[in-house]
């Protein structure tokens, strides 16, 4: 479904992503892991058009989407959440998701129908799916950090994606919130049929929900394979454990 080949990006001579490769099959949950500064977020930014690559290609369902603008990538069927929560703080939970749906349907400039009467059922259905229906009328600023992270996923779902990219979805969450978020990711794949690509520092989470894992070090892909392939890969051990022969996790 997604094929990334030889993707590269430099900033002032520093190679943040250096010939990275990645593949994601339809229906998979694939994790991207690596030490801090490995280039994971930059890779996601390149895939989704936030920044343009210096070299390489991104194919989505066989179509070249390299260098498209973020809104164009979104309309192809790819949505994402960000490492730092990015929501409208003064708007309600309902309005945050509603505006995503209206943007997808190109109705944000409709002057004849009040926004309050548009996309109500679909917005509520998304909030129900992610477990935020009980706080639909709260402003997003009044939510906990974990709830805002889930809200961002709900906003991404408003784009009606086939492919969802999550950048550290559980970062800063309490253990209880983390457990709920893991359950949500599983449900998005099982109930909605979404293909999911995510990065995460918590290895327990990574190995518990991933079909395959890609490991980045210094901007490059060192392996992509099953959890077991990655768990005992010597290069992964060198990156994470300083060369220990003990299997990761």
Rosetta blueprint (number, residue, H / E / L):
1 X L
2 X E
3 X E
4 X E
5 X E
6 X E
7 X E
8 X E
9 X E
10 X E
11 X E
12 X L
13 X L
14 X E
15 X E
16 X E
17 X E
18 X E
19 X E
20 X E
21 X E
22 X E
23 X E
24 X E
25 X L
26 X L
27 X L
28 X L
29 X E
30 X E
31 X E
32 X E
33 X E
34 X L
35 X L
36 X L
37 X L
38 X L
39 X L
40 X H
41 X H
42 X H
43 X H
44 X H
45 X H
46 X H
47 X H
48 X L
49 X L
50 X L
51 X L
52 X L
53 X L
54 X L
55 X E
56 X E
57 X E
58 X E
59 X E
60 X E
61 X L
62 X L
63 X E
64 X E
65 X L
66 X L
67 X L
68 X L
69 X L
70 X H
71 X H
72 X H
73 X H
74 X H
75 X H
76 X H
77 X L
78 X E
79 X E
80 X E
81 X L
82 X L
83 X L
84 X L
85 X L
86 X L
87 X L
88 X L
89 X L
90 X L
91 X L
92 X E
93 X H
94 X H
95 X H
96 X H
97 X H
98 X H
99 X H
100 X H
101 X H
102 X H
103 X H
104 X H
105 X L
106 X L
107 X L
108 X L
109 X L
110 X L
111 X L
112 X L
113 X L
114 X L
115 X H
116 X H
117 X H
118 X L
119 X L
120 X H
121 X H
122 X H
123 X H
124 X H
125 X H
126 X H
127 X H
128 X H
129 X H
130 X H
131 X L
132 X L
133 X H
134 X H
135 X H
136 X L
137 X L
138 X L
139 X E
140 X H
141 X H
142 X H
143 X L
144 X L
145 X H
146 X H
147 X H
148 X H
149 X H
150 X H
151 X H
152 X H
153 X H
154 X H
155 X H
156 X H
157 X H
158 X L
159 X L
160 X L
161 X L
162 X L
163 X E
164 X E
165 X E
166 X E
167 X E
168 X L
169 X L
170 X L
171 X L
172 X L
173 X L
174 X L
175 X H
176 X H
177 X H
178 X H
179 X H
180 X H
181 X H
182 X H
183 X H
184 X H
185 X H
186 X H
187 X H
188 X H
189 X H
190 X H
191 X L
192 X L
193 X L
194 X L
195 X E
196 X E
197 X E
198 X E
199 X E
200 X L
201 X L
202 X L
203 X H
204 X H
205 X H
206 X H
207 X H
208 X H
209 X H
210 X L
211 X L
212 X E
213 X E
214 X E
215 X E
216 X E
217 X E
218 X L
219 X L
220 X E
221 X E
222 X E
223 X E
224 X E
225 X E
226 X E
227 X H
228 X H
229 X H
230 X H
231 X H
232 X L
233 X L
234 X H
235 X H
236 X H
237 X H
238 X H
239 X H
240 X H
241 X H
242 X L
243 X L
244 X L
245 X L
246 X L
247 X L
248 X L
249 X L
